[in-house]
Amino acid sequence: MTIRALVLDLLPTPVVILRLDPAAPYPAWMGESRSFFTASRTPTELSIVADAHVVPQAERPAESYRAFRVRGPLPHDLVGIFASLAGPLAEAGIPIFPIATHETDYVLVAETLAARAARELTAAGHSVHGS
């Protein structure tokens, strides 16, 4: 199964992306993130995406992001989801941070580029809500 157009929701809460040492403990504040939270531990890093407002100011990166959520759940045999989003954004020079979950996919873009990203995705045939 392949895709052509997607329905996306631009989530209202800004998030931040943090990279910690791979052996670092999970921060105590991460349980306070309610709008968006994900953590991945690999041999080289502990990567955390969380609501910006729960991250202590001293640990908060300068740049915040907004998440575009593909309305799901999506069937697992659907092909080309990220490609259909990444292509038009790449052509517009907008970098992305993709995240997949069991039910759907997310594309994070810098908060300063979110409105432009929404326009580009709409121009590419997708439907964006909440922008």
C-alpha positions in Angstrom: 0.0 0.0 0.0 1.4 3.4 -0.9 0.3 6.9 0.0 -0.4 10.1 -1.8 -1.9 12.7 0.6 -1.9 12.7 4.4 -3.9 14.5 7.1 -1.6 16.1 9.6 -2.1 17.9 12.9 0.4 20.5 14.0 0.7 19.9 17.7 0.4 23.1 19.8 3.1 22.5 22.4 6.7 23.3 21.5 9.2 20.5 22.2 12.9 20.3 22.5 15.4 17.6 21.4 18.1 16.7 23.9 21.1 14.4 23.5 22.6 13.0 26.7 25.4 10.7 27.5 24.4 7.1 26.7 24.9 6.1 30.4 23.0 9.1 31.8 20.0 8.3 34.0 16.6 9.3 32.8 15.9 12.9 34.0 13.3 13.2 36.8 11.4 15.9 34.8 10.7 13.7 31.8 7.6 12.2 33.5 6.0 15.6 33.5 5.9 15.8 29.7 2.2 15.3 28.7 1.9 16.6 25.1 4.9 14.7 23.6 7.6 12.6 25.0 9.9 10.0 23.5 13.3 8.6 24.6 15.8 6.4 22.8 18.9 4.9 24.3 21.6 3.6 22.0 25.2 2.7 22.6 26.1 6.3 21.6 23.4 8.5 23.2 20.3 9.0 25.2 18.0 11.0 22.9 15.0 12.7 24.5 12.2 14.7 22.9 9.9 16.4 25.4 7.6 19.3 26.0 9.9 22.4 26.2 8.3 23.8 29.3 9.1 20.7 31.5 12.9 20.9 30.7 14.8 23.0 33.3 16.0 26.2 31.7 19.7 25.3 32.4 19.2 22.1 30.3 16.9 23.4 27.6 18.4 23.8 24.2 18.1 27.2 22.5 16.0 25.8 19.6 12.5 24.4 20.1 10.5 22.4 17.6 6.9 21.8 16.6 5.6 18.3 15.8 3.4 17.5 12.8 1.5 14.3 13.6 0.1 12.1 10.8 -3.4 11.1 11.7 -3.5 7.4 12.4 -3.4 4.7 13.2 -1.5 3.8 10.1 -1.3 0.3 8.7 2.2 -1.1 9.0 2.3 -1.9 5.3 1.9 1.7 4.2 4.9 2.7 2.2 6.4 6.2 1.7 5.0 8.1 4.6 8.2 10.0 5.6 9.2 10.3 1.9 6.0 12.1 1.1 6.7 14.6 3.9 10.4 14.9 3.7 10.5 15.5 -0.1 8.6 18.8 -0.2 10.3 20.0 3.0 13.7 19.1 1.7 13.0 21.0 -1.5 12.0 24.0 0.6 15.3 23.7 2.6 13.4 22.8 5.8 15.3 20.2 8.0 13.2 17.5 9.8 13.6 15.2 12.8 11.3 12.2 12.1 9.9 10.0 14.8 7.8 6.8 14.3 5.5 5.3 16.9 3.4 2.1 16.7 0.3 4.0 15.5 1.6 6.9 13.5 4.5 9.1 12.4 5.7 12.6 13.4 7.9 15.1 11.7 9.5 17.7 13.9 10.6 21.0 12.4 12.2 24.1 14.1 9.5 26.2 15.7 10.6 29.2 13.6 9.9 27.1 10.4 6.6 25.5 11.4 4.3 27.9 9.5 6.4 27.7 6.4 6.5 23.9 6.7 2.7 23.8 7.0 2.4 25.8 3.8 4.9 23.6 1.9 3.1 20.4 3.1 -0.3 21.9 2.0 1.2 22.8 -1.4 2.4 19.2 -1.7 -1.2 18.0 -1.4 -1.4 17.2 2.3 -4.0 18.6 4.7 -2.5 20.4 7.8 -4.7 21.3 10.7 -3.8 23.5 13.7 -1.4 25.7 11.8 
